[in-house]
Amino acid sequence: MLKRPVTVTKTLLKSLIKTPSLVFFSSGYSSNSTSNCDNTCVLQSNESDYENEWERLLKPFDLNELRKSLPGITPFQLCKLLELSPDVVTSMELFNKAGSQKGYCHTFDVYYVLIDKLGVNREFKVIDSLLLQMKEEGIVFRESLFILIMKYYEREGLPGQATTLLLDMMSVYNCEPTFKSYNVVLDILVAGDCHKVAPNVFYDMLSKGVSPTVYTFGVVMKALCMVNEVDSACSLLRDMTKHGCVPNSVVYQTLIHAFSERNRVNDALMLLEEMFLMGCTPDVQTFNDVIHGLCRVNRIHEAAKLVDRMLLRGFTPDDITYGVLMRGLCRTGQVDEARALLNKLPSPNVVHFNTVINGYVTTGRIDEAKAIVYEGMLNTGCKPDVFTFNILISGLCKKRHLGSAVKLVDEMAMKGCDPNVITYTILIDAFCKEGQLDKASNIVNEMSARGISLNTVGYNCFICALCRAGKVNQALEIFGEMPSKGCKPDIYTFNSLISGLCKDGKIQEALGLYQDMLLEGVIANTVTYNTLIHSFLSRGAIQEAFNLVNDMLFRGCPLDQITYNGLIKALCNAGAVDKGLGLFEEMMAKGITPSNISCNILINGLCRTGKVNAAVEFLRDMIHRGLTPDIVTYNSLINGLCKMGFNQKALNLFDKLQSEGIYPDAITYNTLISWHCKEGLVDDACLILYKGVENGFVPNDATWYILVSRFVKEINRENQNFSYAQFW
């Protein structure tokens, strides 16, 4: 509550009421129409003074004194007092006191001014009660009042309340909304990320016979595009003429941007042509959207042609236009063309240079990238920035020229370009990948000397390198110091440590770290679960692995192909091939396309359990599903057929795979030779070897071992037979 230590005298208040310049009301209503112009001039001349006569008199004031001095306050005077009252409480007291006067009735203007003040102060419950009071008093509502309240709802981020108010306008307050109210609410919904609700409001508008405007269509189309319903938005474009609306540039730009973002470039190009036919002028951003879309789908030549069309139509491409085109050229390996375009630009900026430099670095042409930095940029007066140097340093590190990368860091510092945390992290990552942890530590010391702290990515580089080197305990020590350095471990940190612990055979410690990760609020991903699941499976702990699968599904993490392959392989190795087939069907039902690996695991499992016919049938089904068998597939089948004694069928399959352009490998030949030797068909085994050598097969140690072992057995058996013959 405001204190009111000073009272306003009756004389002053009476003189206040008589002051002509204070009778004018902002809405245009005046109690003295002959002096409106003069009054307006007086008000405008006083706008520069914060404390005008009213404010000096009424700040602060005593309501008790006011009640005595102004027994006959009018609605117009009340409006002026409400505008100048210092707070909501005072305004409500004035409002209620005036309303209690005999023969007095509040007008719409009074309610409007009061609700405006309440909206500024977020008093929405009071506003609701005032609306009901207006209804009871029979005051005719105007749309402007509801629009005012809706905008206050928007300011407070309450799109739902604005929508409800729109729906209540006619049903509760008997005020028919026009397109103005609907447009305001649609704007509020789009600004409040309620894109799915906006079309419903639009269709409600149509059902009530309210004619939409071009602006209405534009907002609804934007909302539909935001929820990926671009085709629905495009159908609204065709419906506009039915409602007497002609599409404007904004409508076309919205749709073109949406189509380009979703790589539907042909649709975007058609709308661009239609835009010209309809007499709508696109802006440079519209062209940029289409050019960007063309570059994303590698239609660089068409993008370059569109730039030429821009110039022919009198549009001036901006820095973004050329930057997008150069990025597209570089991404498709046309770096020289990108450089030629760079050389044509009248005033290229550092982003343009960095794009081309990155293109050369990506294609491994470091020297040409350096030439642009030290020749091209300097000749145009464009100074390399930290991103320029980071691109070069990253390229040198990928080429494993770590010494040159370190020198470049020193050079950039001398050129007045300070290395940042990304610069040092690139070096740390490179040294860690090379196993040079001491040099990586030296980089960290240099960072500290420059006042730069190691970030989470940097810590992850060290932890990953240590785990890869089998130094999990050291990795855990570094992990332990991260919180004290202000770095929060992320999913990559935990995944590296869990993988390291699993490889070190510390599966229980890995599980404990997984639990700690969940407590830290880090969400486990498929990599986390696959690492733990495969670790259990490799130890034959199938039940524990399936427990983790259940936990994985419970936490909303979907199984991927790697998860299924690991589980199917474990079941097949355990002889539970039917369960493996069940998982395979489940994987297919979930829309996960199986790979050759999935199918080969099952074919091998079926063959190992003697179900060769089922394996052959599965192979046919595999081909029917569009998968192409590879040499691993045929090796499993050939081994299975030979194991069942079907050597001739195995040879037939061997001939078939060669006719299909699949070349047998050492495993194929060794399998056939081994089984023929076991059957005592050594001559046939040697024939397979001779034919293989003619076709380019190079026998390995296993091949010679199989044959020599068989020959030794044959010699020993013949010697034994000879000895028995002599004895008898």
C-alpha positions in Angstrom: 0.0 0.0 0.0 1.2 3.5 -0.8 1.6 6.0 2.0 -0.3 9.2 1.7 1.4 11.7 4.0 0.3 14.8 2.0 -3.3 15.9 1.5 -4.6 17.7 -1.6 -6.6 20.8 -0.7 -10.2 21.2 -1.8 -9.3 24.5 -3.5 -6.6 22.9 -5.6 -8.8 19.9 -6.6 -11.7 22.2 -7.5 -9.4 24.3 -9.6 -8.1 21.1 -11.1 -11.6 20.1 -12.3 -12.1 23.5 -13.9 -8.8 23.4 -15.8 -9.8 23.3 -19.5 -6.6 21.6 -20.6 -7.4 18.6 -18.5 -10.8 17.8 -19.9 -9.6 16.1 -23.1 -9.7 12.3 -23.1 -7.1 10.3 -25.1 -9.7 8.3 -27.0 -10.9 11.4 -28.7 -14.0 11.9 -26.5 -14.3 15.4 -25.0 -16.7 17.1 -22.6 -16.0 20.4 -24.5 -15.7 19.7 -28.2 -15.0 23.4 -29.0 -11.7 23.3 -27.2 -10.4 19.9 -28.4 -7.7 21.3 -30.6 -6.4 23.8 -28.0 -6.5 21.0 -25.3 -4.5 18.7 -27.5 -1.8 21.3 -28.1 -1.6 22.0 -24.4 -1.2 18.3 -23.6 1.5 17.9 -26.3 3.4 20.9 -25.0 3.5 19.4 -21.5 4.7 15.9 -22.6 8.4 16.7 -22.1 7.8 17.6 -18.4 7.6 14.4 -16.4 5.6 16.1 -13.6 2.7 18.0 -15.1 0.1 19.8 -13.1 -2.0 16.7 -12.5 1.0 14.7 -11.4 2.2 17.4 -9.0 -1.3 17.6 -7.5 -2.1 13.9 -7.3 1.2 12.4 -6.4 0.7 11.5 -3.6 -2.9 12.3 -2.6 -5.3 11.3 0.1 -8.4 9.4 -1.0 -10.4 10.5 2.0 -9.8 14.2 1.1 -10.6 13.3 -2.5 -13.9 11.8 -1.5 -14.9 15.0 0.2 -13.7 17.3 -2.6 -15.1 15.4 -5.5 -18.6 14.2 -4.7 -19.7 14.3 -8.3 -16.9 12.8 -10.3 -17.8 12.0 -13.9 -16.6 9.0 -16.0 -14.4 11.2 -18.0 -12.7 12.6 -14.9 -12.4 9.1 -13.5 -10.6 8.0 -16.7 -8.0 10.8 -16.2 -7.5 9.9 -12.5 -7.1 6.2 -13.3 -4.5 7.1 -15.9 -2.5 9.0 -13.3 -3.1 6.9 -10.2 0.2 5.5 -8.9 -0.9 1.9 -8.3 -3.6 -0.7 -8.8 -4.9 -0.5 -5.3 -5.5 3.2 -5.6 -7.1 2.7 -9.0 -9.5 0.1 -7.7 -10.5 2.3 -4.7 -11.2 5.3 -7.1 -13.1 3.0 -9.4 -15.3 1.5 -6.6 -15.8 4.9 -4.9 -17.0 6.5 -8.2 -19.3 3.5 -8.8 -21.0 4.0 -5.5 -22.1 7.5 -6.4 -25.8 7.9 -6.8 -26.9 8.0 -10.4 -23.4 7.2 -11.7 -22.6 4.4 -14.2 -19.2 3.3 -15.4 -18.7 3.7 -19.1 -16.8 1.4 -21.5 -13.9 3.9 -21.5 -13.5 3.7 -17.7 -13.3 -0.1 -17.9 -10.9 0.1 -20.8 -8.5 2.4 -18.9 -8.7 0.3 -15.7 -8.2 -3.0 -17.5 -5.2 -1.5 -19.3 -3.6 -0.6 -16.0 -4.4 -4.0 -14.6 -2.9 -5.7 -17.6 0.4 -3.8 -17.1 0.4 -5.2 -13.5 -0.5 -8.8 -14.5 -3.8 -8.7 -12.5 -5.6 -11.1 -14.8 -8.0 -12.5 -12.1 -9.2 -8.9 -11.5 -9.6 -8.4 -15.2 -11.8 -11.5 -15.4 -14.0 -10.2 -12.6 -14.3 -6.8 -14.3 -15.4 -8.4 -17.5 -18.2 -10.2 -15.7 -19.1 -7.0 -13.9 -19.4 -5.2 -17.3 -21.7 -8.0 -18.5 -23.9 -7.6 -15.5 -24.1 -3.8 -16.0 -25.1 -4.3 -19.6 -22.2 -2.5 -21.1 -21.7 -3.2 -24.7 -18.3 -4.9 -25.3 -16.0 -3.7 -28.0 -13.4 -5.9 -29.8 -10.6 -3.5 -28.9 -10.9 -4.4 -25.2 -10.4 -8.1 -25.9 -7.5 -7.4 -28.2 -5.9 -5.3 -25.5 -6.2 -8.2 -23.0 -5.0 -10.8 -25.5 -1.8 -8.7 -26.0 -1.2 -8.7 -22.3 -1.6 -12.5 -22.3 1.0 -12.6 -25.1 3.4 -10.5 -23.1 3.2 -12.9 -20.2 3.5 -16.0 -22.4 0.0 -17.2 -21.9 -1.2 -18.2 -25.4 -3.8 -20.6 -23.9 -5.6 -17.9 -22.0 -5.6 -15.7 -25.2 -7.2 -18.5 -27.2 -9.8 -19.1 -24.5 -10.7 -15.4 -24.4 -11.2 -15.5 -28.2 -13.6 -18.4 -27.9 -15.5 -16.7 -25.0 -15.9 -13.4 -26.8 -19.2 -14.4 -28.5 -20.4 -17.2 -26.2 -19.9 -15.3 -22.9 -19.7 -11.6 -23.7 -21.8 -11.4 -26.9 -19.0 -9.6 -28.8 -18.5 -11.0 -32.3 -14.8 -11.3 -33.1 -13.5 -10.2 -36.5 -10.4 -11.1 -38.3 -8.5 -8.7 -36.1 -9.0 -10.8 -33.0 -8.3 -14.0 -34.8 -5.1 -12.6 -36.3 -3.9 -11.5 -32.9 -4.5 -14.9 -31.4 -2.9 -16.7 -34.3 0.2 -14.4 -33.9 0.3 -15.2 -30.2 0.1 -19.0 -30.8 2.9 -18.9 -33.3 5.1 -16.8 -31.1 4.3 -19.1 -28.2 5.4 -22.3 -30.1 1.8 -23.5 -30.2 2.0 -24.2 -33.9 -0.4 -27.2 -33.8 -3.2 -25.2 -32.2 -3.0 -22.3 -34.7 -4.6 -24.3 -37.6 -7.5 -25.3 -35.3 -8.2 -21.7 -34.5 -8.1 -20.8 -38.2 -10.6 -23.5 -39.1 -12.8 -22.3 -36.2 -12.6 -18.9 -37.8 -13.8 -20.3 -41.1 -16.6 -22.3 -39.5 -18.0 -19.1 -37.9 -18.1 -17.3 -41.2 -15.2 -14.9 -40.4 -13.4 -14.0 -43.5 -9.6 -14.4 -43.2 -7.1 -11.9 -44.6 -3.9 -12.4 -46.5 -2.1 -11.9 -43.1 -4.2 -14.7 -41.6 -3.2 -17.1 -44.3 0.5 -16.2 -43.9 0.5 -16.8 -40.1 -1.4 -20.2 -40.5 1.0 -21.3 -43.2 4.0 -20.5 -41.1 2.5 -22.5 -38.2 1.8 -25.5 -40.5 5.4 -25.3 -41.9 6.7 -25.3 -38.3 5.1 -28.7 -37.7 6.3 -30.1 -41.0 2.9 -29.9 -42.7 4.2 -28.1 -45.7 1.8 -29.7 -48.1 -1.2 -28.6 -46.0 0.3 -25.1 -46.0 0.6 -25.2 -49.8 -3.0 -26.3 -50.1 -4.0 -23.2 -48.2 -2.2 -21.2 -50.9 -4.6 -22.6 -53.4 -7.6 -21.9 -51.2 -6.7 -18.2 -50.7 -8.5 -17.0 -53.9 -11.8 -18.7 -52.7 -11.8 -16.3 -49.8 -10.9 -13.3 -52.0 -7.3 -13.1 -50.9 -4.3 -12.7 -53.3 -1.0 -14.2 -52.1 1.7 -11.7 -51.3 5.5 -12.0 -51.1 5.4 -13.0 -47.5 3.2 -16.0 -48.2 5.4 -17.2 -51.0 8.6 -16.6 -49.0 7.2 -18.7 -46.1 6.5 -21.7 -48.3 9.7 -21.4 -50.3 11.8 -21.3 -47.1 9.9 -24.4 -45.8 10.4 -26.4 -49.0 14.1 -25.4 -49.3 14.7 -26.4 -45.7 13.3 -29.9 -46.4 15.3 -30.3 -49.6 12.1 -30.2 -51.7 13.9 -27.8 -54.1 11.8 -28.5 -57.1 8.7 -27.4 -55.2 10.6 -24.3 -54.0 11.6 -23.4 -57.6 8.0 -23.8 -58.9 6.8 -21.4 -56.2 9.5 -19.0 -57.1 8.4 -19.0 -60.7 4.7 -18.6 -59.6 5.8 -15.8 -57.4 7.1 -13.8 -60.4 3.9 -14.6 -62.5 1.7 -13.3 -59.6 3.7 -10.1 -59.6 5.2 -10.6 -56.2 8.8 -9.5 -55.7 11.0 -11.9 -53.8 13.8 -10.6 -51.6 17.4 -11.7 -51.6 16.7 -14.0 -48.6 14.2 -15.9 -50.7 16.8 -16.5 -53.4 19.3 -17.5 -50.7 16.8 -20.1 -49.4 16.5 -21.8 -52.8 20.2 -21.6 -53.5 20.9 -23.1 -50.1 18.4 -25.9 -50.8 20.0 -26.6 -54.2 23.5 -26.7 -52.7 22.3 -29.1 -49.9 21.2 -31.6 -52.6 24.4 -31.1 -54.6 22.7 -29.3 -57.5 25.5 -26.7 -57.5 25.3 -25.8 -61.2 21.6 -24.9 -60.9 22.4 -22.8 -57.8 25.0 -20.9 -59.8 22.5 -20.3 -62.6 20.0 -19.0 -60.0 22.6 -16.4 -58.9 23.0 -15.3 -62.5 19.2 -15.0 -62.7 19.2 -12.8 -59.7 21.7 -10.4 -61.3 19.7 -10.4 -64.6 16.5 -9.4 -62.7 18.3 -6.6 -60.9 18.8 -8.3 -57.5 22.2 -7.9 -55.8 23.4 -11.1 -54.2 24.7 -10.5 -50.6 27.5 -12.1 -48.7 25.2 -15.0 -47.6 24.4 -15.8 -51.3 28.1 -16.2 -52.3 28.9 -17.9 -49.0 26.3 -20.5 -49.5 27.3 -21.1 -53.1 31.0 -21.4 -52.1 30.2 -23.8 -49.3 28.2 -26.0 -51.7 31.1 -26.0 -54.2 33.6 -27.0 -51.5 31.3 -29.7 -50.1 31.1 -31.4 -53.5 34.9 -31.2 -54.0 34.8 -28.3 -56.4 37.2 -26.2 -54.3 39.0 -24.6 -57.3 35.7 -23.4 -58.6 34.9 -21.9 -55.2 38.2 -20.2 -55.2 37.5 -18.8 -58.7 34.2 -17.4 -57.3 36.1 -16.0 -54.3 38.5 -14.1 -56.6 35.5 -12.5 -58.5 34.0 -11.0 -55.3 34.6 -7.3 -55.0 35.0 -7.3 -51.3 35.2 -10.8 -49.8 35.0 -11.1 -46.0 36.7 -13.5 -43.7 33.8 -16.0 -43.7 34.2 -16.4 -47.5 38.0 -17.0 -47.1 37.4 -19.4 -44.3 34.9 -21.4 -46.4 37.4 -21.9 -49.2 40.3 -22.6 -46.8 38.2 -25.2 -45.1 37.4 -26.7 -48.5 41.1 -27.1 -49.3 41.9 -28.5 -45.9 39.1 -31.0 -46.1 40.5 -32.3 -49.4 44.0 -32.5 -47.9 45.4 -29.6 -49.9 47.0 -27.8 -47.0 49.6 -25.9 -49.0 46.9 -24.2 -51.1 44.9 -23.4 -48.0 48.0 -21.7 -46.6 48.5 -19.8 -49.8 45.0 -18.3 -49.5 45.8 -17.2 -45.9 49.2 -15.7 -46.6 48.6 -14.3 -50.1 44.9 -14.0 -50.9 43.7 -12.6 -47.5 46.6 -10.2 -47.1 46.3 -8.8 -50.7 42.6 -7.9 -50.0 43.3 -6.5 -46.6 41.3 -9.2 -44.9 42.8 -10.3 -41.6 42.7 -14.0 -40.6 40.7 -14.7 -37.5 40.9 -17.4 -34.9 38.6 -19.6 -37.1 41.0 -19.3 -40.0 43.9 -20.6 -37.9 41.8 -23.3 -36.3 40.9 -24.7 -39.7 44.6 -24.8 -40.7 45.6 -26.3 -37.4 42.9 -29.0 -37.6 44.1 -29.8 -41.2 47.7 -30.2 -40.1 46.7 -32.4 -37.2 44.6 -34.7 -39.5 47.7 -34.9 -41.7 49.6 -35.8 -38.5 51.9 -32.8 -38.9 51.7 -32.0 -35.2 54.9 -30.0 -35.1 53.7 -27.7 -37.8 50.4 -27.3 -36.0 52.2 -26.2 -32.8 54.3 -23.7 -34.7 51.2 -22.3 -36.3 49.7 -21.7 -32.8 52.8 -19.8 -31.9 52.6 -17.8 -35.1 49.0 -16.8 -34.7 49.8 -15.4 -31.3 52.6 -13.3 -32.8 50.2 -12.0 -35.4 47.9 -10.7 -32.7 45.3 -13.5 -32.9 44.9 -15.2 -29.6 44.3 -18.9 -29.6 41.1 -20.0 -27.9 40.0 -23.1 -26.1 39.0 -24.7 -29.5 42.6 -24.2 -30.8 44.1 -26.0 -27.9 41.5 -28.7 -27.8 42.3 -29.5 -31.5 46.0 -30.0 -30.5 45.1 -32.0 -27.4 42.9 -34.3 -29.4 45.6 -34.9 -32.0 48.3 -35.7 -29.4 46.0 -37.9 -27.5 45.1 -39.9 -30.6 48.8 -40.4 -31.3 49.2 -41.6 -27.7 51.5 -38.6 -26.9 49.9 -37.8 -23.6 52.9 -36.0 -22.2 52.8 -33.4 -25.1 49.1 -33.1 -24.6 49.7 -32.3 -21.0 52.2 -29.6 -22.1 49.5 -28.0 -24.1 47.2 -27.9 -21.0 50.0 -26.2 -19.1 50.3 -23.6 -21.9 46.6 -23.1 -21.7 46.7 -22.5 -18.0 49.5 -19.9 -18.5 47.2 -18.0 -20.9 44.3 -18.2 -18.4 42.3 -20.7 -20.5 40.8 -23.7 -18.7 40.4 -27.1 -20.2 36.8 -27.8 -21.2 34.7 -31.0 -21.2 35.8 -31.9 -24.7 39.5 -31.6 -23.7 39.0 -33.8 -20.7 37.2 -36.3 -22.9 40.2 -36.5 -25.2 42.5 -37.4 -22.3 40.0 -39.9 -20.8 39.4 -41.6 -24.2 43.1 -41.9 -24.9 43.9 -43.3 -21.4 41.1 -45.9 -21.7 42.3 -46.9 -25.2 45.8 -47.4 -23.7 44.3 -49.6 -20.9 45.0 -47.0 -18.2 41.5 -46.9 -16.9 42.6 -45.9 -13.3 44.4 -42.8 -14.6 41.3 -42.0 -16.6 39.1 -42.2 -13.5 41.5 -39.9 -11.6 41.1 -37.2 -14.3 37.3 -37.9 -14.3 37.3 -37.2 -10.6 38.9 -33.8 -10.9 36.4 -32.5 -13.6 33.8 -31.1 -11.1 36.4 -29.2 -9.2 37.5 -27.5 -12.5 34.0 -26.5 -13.3 33.5 -29.1 -16.0 30.5 -31.4 -16.1 31.1 -34.9 -17.5 28.8 -35.6 -20.5 27.7 -38.8 -22.2 31.0 -39.1 -24.1 32.9 -39.0 -20.9 30.9 -41.8 -19.3 30.8 -43.9 -22.5 34.6 -43.7 -22.8 35.0 -44.8 -19.1 32.4 -47.5 -19.3 34.0 -48.9 -22.5 37.5 -48.8 -20.8 36.2 -50.6 -17.7 34.4 -53.3 -19.8 37.6 -53.9 -21.9 39.5 -54.2 -18.6 37.1 -56.9 -17.4 35.6 -54.6 -14.7 32.0 -55.0 -15.7 30.6 -54.3 -12.2 32.5 -51.1 -11.9 31.2 -50.2 -15.4 27.6 -50.9 -14.1 28.3 -48.7 -11.0 29.5 -45.8 -13.3 26.3 -46.3 -15.4 24.2 -45.9 -12.3 26.2 -42.8 -11.2 25.6 -41.3 -14.7 21.9 -41.7 -14.3 22.0 -40.0 -10.9 24.0 -37.1 -12.4 21.1 -36.5 -14.9 23.1 -37.7 -17.9 20.9 -39.7 -20.2 22.4 -43.0 -21.4 22.3 -43.5 -25.2 22.5 -46.6 -27.4 26.3 -46.6 -27.3 26.2 -46.9 -23.5 23.8 -49.8 -23.5 25.5 -51.6 -26.4 28.9 -51.4 -24.6 27.5 -53.0 -21.5 25.3 -55.5 -23.3 28.1 -56.8 -25.5 30.4 -57.0 -22.5 27.9 -59.3 -20.7 27.3 -61.3 -23.9 31.0 -61.9 -24.4 31.1 -63.5 -21.0 28.1 -65.6 -21.7 25.9 -63.7 -19.3 22.8 -63.6 -21.6 20.2 -63.1 -18.9 22.1 -60.0 -17.5 22.3 -58.6 -21.1 18.6 -59.0 -21.5 18.0 -57.3 -18.1 19.9 -54.3 -19.5 17.8 -54.5 -22.7 14.7 -54.1 -20.5 16.2 -51.2 -18.7 17.1 -49.7 -22.1 13.5 -49.9 -23.3 12.1 -48.7 -20.0 14.2 -45.5 -20.3 13.0 -44.8 -23.9 16.3 -45.8 -25.6 15.5 -47.8 -28.8 17.4 -50.9 -29.7 19.5 -50.5 -32.9 20.9 -53.0 -35.4 24.1 -53.4 -33.3 22.0 -54.4 -30.2 19.9 -56.9 -32.1 23.0 -58.4 -33.9 24.8 -59.0 -30.6 21.7 -60.6 -29.0 21.0 -62.8 -32.0 24.6 -64.0 -32.2 24.6 -64.8 -28.5 21.4 -66.8 -28.8 22.7 -68.7 -31.9 26.0 -69.5 -30.1 23.9 -70.9 -27.2 22.0 -73.0 -29.7 18.8 -71.0 -29.3 18.5 -70.3 -33.0 14.7 -70.1 -32.9 14.8 -67.3 -30.4 17.4 -65.6 -32.6 15.0 -65.8 -35.5 12.3 -64.3 -33.3 14.5 -61.3 -32.5 15.2 -60.9 -36.2 11.5 -60.7 -37.0 11.0 -58.3 -34.1 13.8 -56.1 -35.5 12.1 -56.1 -38.9 8.7 -55.3 -37.4 10.2 -52.2 -35.7 11.4 -50.9 -39.1 15.1 -51.6 -38.5 16.5 -52.9 -41.8 18.7 -55.9 -41.3 22.2 -55.9 -42.8 24.2 -58.8 -44.2 25.7 -59.2 -40.8 22.3 -60.0 -39.2 21.4 -62.5 -41.9 24.9 -64.2 -41.8 24.7 -64.7 -38.1 21.4 -66.5 -38.4 22.5 -68.6 -41.5 25.7 -69.6 -39.6 23.6 -70.5 -36.5 21.2 -72.6 -38.6 24.0 -74.4 -40.3 25.8 -75.1 -37.1 22.7 -76.7 -35.7 22.3 -78.8 -38.8 19.3 -76.9 -40.2 20.9 -76.4 -43.6 17.7 -76.5 -45.6 16.2 -73.8 -43.3 19.4 -71.8 -43.9 19.0 -72.1 -47.7 15.3 -71.0 -47.3 16.4 -68.1 -45.2 18.9 -67.1 -47.9 16.1 -67.0 -50.5 14.0 -64.9 -48.2 17.0 -62.6 -47.6 17.5 -62.1 -51.4 13.7 -61.5 -51.7 14.0 -58.7 -49.1 16.5 -57.0 -51.3 19.7 -58.0 -49.5 22.7 -59.3 -51.5 24.5 -62.3 -50.0 28.2 -61.9 -49.6 31.1 -64.3 -49.3 30.5 -64.7 -45.6 26.9 -65.9 -46.3 28.1 -68.5 -48.8 31.0 -69.7 -46.6 28.5 -70.5 -43.8 26.2 -72.4 -46.2 29.1 -74.3 -47.9 30.4 -75.3 -44.4 27.0 -76.4 -43.3 26.4 -78.5 -46.5 29.8 -80.1 -46.2 29.1 -80.8 -42.5 25.9 -82.7 -43.4 27.9 -84.7 -46.1 26.4 -82.8 -49.1 29.8 -82.1 -50.7 28.4 -82.0 -54.2 25.7 -79.4 -53.2 28.5 -77.4 -51.6 30.5 -77.5 -54.9 27.4 -76.5 -56.8 26.9 -73.5 -54.5 30.7 -72.7 -54.9 30.2 -72.6 -58.7 27.1 -70.4 -58.3 28.7 -67.7 -56.2 31.5 -67.4 -58.9 28.9 -66.9 -61.6 27.3 -64.2 -59.5 30.5 -62.3 -59.4 31.4 -63.1 -55.7 35.0 -64.1 -55.4 35.8 -67.0 -53.0 38.3 -66.3 -50.3 40.8 -68.4 -48.4 38.0 -69.5 -46.0 35.9 -70.8 -48.9 38.8 -72.9 -50.4 40.0 -74.1 -47.0 36.5 -75.2 -46.0 36.0 -77.3 -49.2 39.6 -78.7 -49.1 39.2 -79.6 -45.4 35.9 -81.4 -45.8 37.0 -83.3 -48.9 40.1 -84.4 -47.0 38.0 -85.6 -44.1 35.9 -87.6 -46.5 39.1 -89.2 -47.9 38.7 -87.3 -51.3 42.3 -86.0 -51.3 42.5 -85.9 -55.1 39.3 -83.8 -55.3 40.8 -81.6 -52.6 44.0 -81.1 -54.6 41.9 -80.4 -57.7 40.0 -77.6 -55.8 43.4 -76.2 -54.8 44.8 -76.2 -58.4 41.7 -74.5 -59.8 41.8 -71.9 -57.0 45.4 -71.1 -57.7 44.5 -70.7 -61.4 41.8 -68.2 -60.4 44.2 -66.2 -58.2 43.8 -68.0 -54.9 47.0 -67.8 -52.8 47.1 -70.7 -50.3 47.8 -69.7 -46.7 49.3 -71.6 -43.8 45.9 -73.1 -43.0 45.6 -74.5 -46.5 49.0 -76.3 -46.4 48.4 -77.5 -42.8 45.1 -79.1 -43.9 46.7 -80.9 -46.9 50.0 -81.9 -45.1 48.1 -83.2 -42.1 45.9 -85.3 -44.4 49.0 -86.6 -46.4 50.7 -87.5 -43.1 47.7 -89.5 -41.9 47.5 -91.2 -45.3 51.2 -92.2 -45.1 50.8 -93.4 -41.5 47.8 -95.5 -42.4 49.6 -97.0 -45.4 52.6 -97.8 -43.3 50.4 -99.5 -40.7 48.7 -101.6 -43.4 52.1 -102.6 -44.8 53.3 -103.7 -41.3 50.1 -105.7 -40.8 50.6 -107.4 -44.2 54.2 -108.4 -43.3 53.2 -109.7 -39.9 50.5 -111.9 -41.5 
